[in-house]
Amino acid sequence: MEANVSEMQINGVTYVPKGSSQIQYDGEIKIVVLQRGWVIVGKFERDDSECKMHGASVIRNWGTTKGLGEIAGSGPTKDTKLDPTNGLVEFDYLTVVATIACNQTAWKKYV
């Protein structure tokens, strides 16, 4: 008999199998503008100067008429081009130009 366990909770702490790509992070979805023109959307995590974007995609083409604020508020348009990453992007906070809070409901299915 084979048992597949995706996660286990012990004393209120959730554990997942080592190497699992199913690790979920429940941070706030943000658009982050980085140096050299990189624009990324995902669940933003910051620990001092170490930053991570979980469930991240690079926004290659905004597809907007009103800038990034348009898609931050209402989600991607039909012309927005998202390039999924491996799910995690890491960078130093010193490379951040700006962060834009997103409408969590509008972006949830993309992140």
ZIJOTA-V687961 format. One line per field, one symbol per residue. ss: DSSP state (h for helix, s for strand, l for the rest). Layout:
ss=???
This chain:
ss=lllllllsssllssslllllllllllllsssssshhhlsssssssssllssssssssssssllllllhhhhhhhllllllsssslllssssshhhssssssllhhhhhhhl
